[in-house]
């Protein structure tokens, strides 16, 4: 099991430059846990992708349904105090801290496409490209 951040979910479900790395992560470990916050972040990625004309509205809706099918039951809700403490201690956003706390609670790696997050949380987070190659 891993915790995957919204970047990895997006790369898996929206074809692009990093889709191959995300698929290798999935092939290595398809048991993903995510904080429920992923839904809001993913919806924002989809809306932004439509506005940037990367996806059509229909494609965004299909990607949303695919995400819910895959990850809707994989959600873990982190403790708010732990999220705040992690954000302050690590100097990361509270959004990112949700993923870090869930990974720490489950004692599994956080797989991310965010280099800054990986640097800030190197004991927990591993880059998607590196995880997929292991």
N, C-alpha and C positions, 0 to 999 in steps of 0.2 A: 504494500500500500504506500501511496505517496499523497501529499497535498500538492495540487497543481494550482498555480495562480491563474488569474483571468487571461493573462497573456497567452499562456499555454493552451487554455481552452479555446481562445480565439484562433490561435494558429492551427489548432487541430481541425476546427470546424469551418474556417474560412480559408480557401485556397490562397496561398501566397508564398512569399520567399522562405518562410520558416515552417511551412506545413510539414516538410519532410522530417525536420527535427522533432516536431510534436508527435508525428506518427511513430517515430522510433521510441519515444517515451511511452506511448500507448502500448506498443508491441512489447516493450520490456516489462511494463507494469500497468495493466488496465484498471486496477483498483485505485480510483482517485477519490479523495475526500476534499471538500471545499467548504468554506464558510458560506452561509446563505447570502452574504454580501456579493458573491460572484454574480448573482442574477442582475443586480443593478449595474454592476460594472460591465457585464456582457451586453446588456441592453444598450448601454452608452456606446460601446464599441460598434454595435450593429447600426445604431442611429447615425453615428459619425461616418461609418462606411457607406451608408446610403447617401448622405449629404455630399461625400467626396466622390460619389459615383463609382465606388469600388464594387458595391452590391446594388441590386435593385431592391425595391421594397419586398417583392416576393421572395427573393433570395435571402434577405435578412430574416423574414418570417420563418422560412424553412430552416435557417441556421438556429434560430431561437428554439424551434420545436426539437431539433436534433440535440441541442444542449440540454433541454429539459429531460428528454428521453434518457440521455446518458448520465446526467449528473443530478437530476432532481431529487433523487433518493440518497445521494452521497453527501448531503449537507450536515455540517457540524456547527453548532453555534458556540463561539468562544465567549468566555466571561469578559464582560465589558471592562472591569478593573484590570484584568490581565492584558487586554488590548491596549489600554491607556498606558500601563506600566511599560509594556514592550515598545510602544511608539516613543515614549520619552527616553527610555534607556538606550534605544538603538538609533534614535534620530531619524526615524522613518515615519511615513504617514500612518494614521490610524487604520486606513484602508489596508495597507500592506501588513500592518501588525495583526489584523484578523487572520491572515494566512499563516503568519509566523506562529501565532499562539495555537492555532489548530494543529500545525505540524508538531510543535513541542508537546502538546497534550497527547497526541497519538504516538509520539516518539518515532516519527517517520520524516523523511526529507521533504522539504519544500522545493518543488521544481519550478523554476521561473525563467522567463525570458528577459528579465530586468537585471542588467548588470549591477546597477547601483544597489538594488535590494540584495543581491547575492553578496556584494562586498560588505554591506552593513550587517549581514546575518550569515557570515561564512560558515558558522558551526551548524546551521540549520538548512540553509538554502544552497542549491546546486543549480547551475545553469542548465537549461533544457538540452542544449547541444552536447554538454558533457555527460549528462545522465543517459541520454540516448545511445552514447557510444560505449558505455560500461558493459 
